[in-house]
Amino acid sequence: MKSRLYSWEGLLLVTFLIIFAFNTITQPQFLTVSNQINMFQLSIEKLIVVLVMAFIIINAEIDLSVGSMMGLSACAFGWSFQHGLDPALAIVLCLAIGAAGGALNGFFVAYMGLPSLVVTLATLIGFRGLARVMVEDRGITNFPDWFDAIGQQGFIGPVPFALVCFVIMFAVAWIVLEHSGFGRKTYVIGSNRHVADFAGIHVRRHKLIIFTLAGVVSAFAGLLYAARVGAVRGDVANGFELDIITIVLLGGASIFGGSGTLVGTGLAILIVLNLRNGMSLHNVTGHLQTGVIGILLIASVLGPRLQWPRRLGAARQR
Amino acid sequence: MNKQSLLALSPQLLRILALVAVTGLILLFFATQIENYLNGRLFNRISSSVAVMALIATGQTLVILTRNIDLSVGSTVGFTAFAAGSLITLMPDLNPALLVAYAALLGAGFGLVNGLLVAYASVPSIIVTLATMALYRSLLVEFSNAKSITSESLPAWLVDFPNLPVISIGDLQVRAGFLVAVTIVFLAHLALTRLRPARRIFAVGSNPEAAAMAGIDSRRVVLVAFILSGMLAGLAGFMFLARFGNITVVAGLGFELKSIAASVVGGVSINGGSGSVIGAFLGTILVDLIDSSLVRWPIVSEFWREAVLGAMILIAVAVDTLFIRRLDRMRAARAHETALAQQGAKS
């Protein structure tokens, strides 16, 4: 129990509880079902991508193109809808675009050996460009009712479809990352690629799979965004990649790969959501909220090294 | 050019020659596509926008050379542009040199914060600058208090400065802003290739352990690189203010990615230790040339701009990596042959 509390996740849990308690005490409308669901719903697409970004970062790579892929998928949906394609078919098409885009990243990173930062920076610009080509400077709206309903209405009681998806995907990601061979390989490759190579792991194939998955999941999240907002524009999900990466890093994943847990990531999600929600309820503007999260991010890496007991520092280094 | 003479050139020089060749080809291509394309106004347009981005890309290159990255430059540009604008609005009679110094020092201060956290607190630069990017932007939002700077409130000398023609050849004008940028890039290049303290940046970036063995204080080198990057971003903020006049809280948004893209296209290795500021400068020009030419190309819609740009960065980096790898292999093979020949001569 004691060692559990001293871990990075323990510290995140305490932080979360403090913020949660503070919000509950100071804002009566905080702890209501509608506010809690709303809190998740407003950034649910990012949270879904956070799950797959955790795999990428633990694998010692980075994917800056996720936000653009969300935009591309949403715009591709809008474009096909406008051109009279059956919406169900359009959804399949968008997921295929996600897979293709992710595989493109994966090919350049894994098989050509280019740094993922550069490759995904290029595709961040490129995917966004394709999205703009599809919708130009228009907005596309008037999707079929069932599609809008997916994003805007409750699926199980008041809980919307995207939140249900997120919970299921979180469970699946947790099992895969922490209780499967695939997950173990993700850690091994992330902590030492050469050792993984010598251990007979197909490093390149593994990276390709992870990047392809990131593309598919981002495309899916883009579709959820289109359904929730009920309209798409060329700048859908612009800049989301930074929020997504911030949450994963706050969750304790090392930017150098090989460490990080989904429990930590989940707690980081809760911290960021509660912090933002609490600040919104206290009328703190969005830009300032981002600044506070930025400070939190630096503190999360710096704090354990400077002030707290050494064991905590070790927990973060793990 | 045959194999032997190709091997004799340094990869850096080859990169620069390749960049110049590609830029030339693109110019020729668009000259056949767009009427009245190759004229002085094209140069004026591109040189004006390169004047701002080249400064940022130079700073970014210094940081990337040390194996780090600076994502906060866009926010620094925005903040310094706004701060310099408000200062000159409050004190219209301020000495221009003081205003430039103010912007540069402010930027250097931001760079100092980044550098201290990266070098002395050992926080990875991508985390630090991801956070300070958000932080500096929110400082700007707070500082601006929902107001914006307009060009009417700025003194005439400031707004006129970047477009001041220093040398005019017909339509073509070499403007003051561009000249300042070229001078700074050239000085940075001279320093990086000729000065011992600046060479340390390469030493730290290409092999930190060896640099430490050689007695180089790599922390200080990284700190200085970040300070310089911040300072150049501050200068770019001043140029941005002078060029556009109207500054809102979104000024400089996305410049961090543009500057990284320009450096990478210019052959600066993201893994540090290899690259040149001249390359980054040419990369800036190439990116800007394509960006502004695609807008005028009647065949494709202007919305293809970003898609083409993304594809171009990917191709540039892939070709560069493959080519350099091949060159290395050819060099290794030649060294091996020479060694064998020497052995044969001995025995």
Chai-1 contact restraints between the chains, C-beta under 6 A:
chainA,res_idxA,chainB,res_idxB,connection_type,confidence,min_distance_angstrom,max_distance_angstrom,comment,restraint_id
A,M112,B,A318,contact,1.0,0.0,6.0,A-B,restraint_1
A,L114,B,V317,contact,1.0,0.0,6.0,A-B,restraint_2
A,L114,B,T321,contact,1.0,0.0,6.0,A-B,restraint_3
A,P115,B,I270,contact,1.0,0.0,6.0,A-B,restraint_4
A,L117,B,I270,contact,1.0,0.0,6.0,A-B,restraint_5
A,V118,B,V264,contact,1.0,0.0,6.0,A-B,restraint_6
A,V118,B,I270,contact,1.0,0.0,6.0,A-B,restraint_7
A,V118,B,V317,contact,1.0,0.0,6.0,A-B,restraint_8
A,A122,B,G310,contact,1.0,0.0,6.0,A-B,restraint_9
A,A122,B,I313,contact,1.0,0.0,6.0,A-B,restraint_10
A,A122,B,L314,contact,1.0,0.0,6.0,A-B,restraint_11
A,T123,B,G310,contact,1.0,0.0,6.0,A-B,restraint_12
A,I125,B,E306,contact,1.0,0.0,6.0,A-B,restraint_13
A,I125,B,L309,contact,1.0,0.0,6.0,A-B,restraint_14
A,I125,B,G310,contact,1.0,0.0,6.0,A-B,restraint_15
A,G126,B,A307,contact,1.0,0.0,6.0,A-B,restraint_16
A,G126,B,G310,contact,1.0,0.0,6.0,A-B,restraint_17
A,G126,B,A311,contact,1.0,0.0,6.0,A-B,restraint_18
A,R128,B,E306,contact,1.0,0.0,6.0,A-B,restraint_19
A,G129,B,E306,contact,1.0,0.0,6.0,A-B,restraint_20
A,G129,B,A307,contact,1.0,0.0,6.0,A-B,restraint_21
A,G129,B,G310,contact,1.0,0.0,6.0,A-B,restraint_22
A,L130,B,A307,contact,1.0,0.0,6.0,A-B,restraint_23
A,R132,B,F303,contact,1.0,0.0,6.0,A-B,restraint_24
A,V133,B,F303,contact,1.0,0.0,6.0,A-B,restraint_25
A,V133,B,W304,contact,1.0,0.0,6.0,A-B,restraint_26
A,V133,B,A307,contact,1.0,0.0,6.0,A-B,restraint_27
A,E136,B,F303,contact,1.0,0.0,6.0,A-B,restraint_28
A,L249,B,I127,contact,1.0,0.0,6.0,A-B,restraint_29
A,I255,B,P124,contact,1.0,0.0,6.0,A-B,restraint_30
A,I255,B,I126,contact,1.0,0.0,6.0,A-B,restraint_31
A,I255,B,I127,contact,1.0,0.0,6.0,A-B,restraint_32
A,H287,B,S138,contact,1.0,0.0,6.0,A-B,restraint_33
A,H287,B,V141,contact,1.0,0.0,6.0,A-B,restraint_34
A,L288,B,S138,contact,1.0,0.0,6.0,A-B,restraint_35
A,T290,B,A134,contact,1.0,0.0,6.0,A-B,restraint_36
A,T290,B,S138,contact,1.0,0.0,6.0,A-B,restraint_37
A,G291,B,A134,contact,1.0,0.0,6.0,A-B,restraint_38
A,G291,B,L135,contact,1.0,0.0,6.0,A-B,restraint_39
A,G291,B,S138,contact,1.0,0.0,6.0,A-B,restraint_40
A,G294,B,A131,contact,1.0,0.0,6.0,A-B,restraint_41
A,G294,B,A134,contact,1.0,0.0,6.0,A-B,restraint_42
A,G294,B,L135,contact,1.0,0.0,6.0,A-B,restraint_43
A,L297,B,A131,contact,1.0,0.0,6.0,A-B,restraint_44
A,I298,B,A131,contact,1.0,0.0,6.0,A-B,restraint_45
A,V301,B,V123,contact,1.0,0.0,6.0,A-B,restraint_46
A,V301,B,I127,contact,1.0,0.0,6.0,A-B,restraint_47
A,L302,B,A121,contact,1.0,0.0,6.0,A-B,restraint_48
A,L302,B,V123,contact,1.0,0.0,6.0,A-B,restraint_49
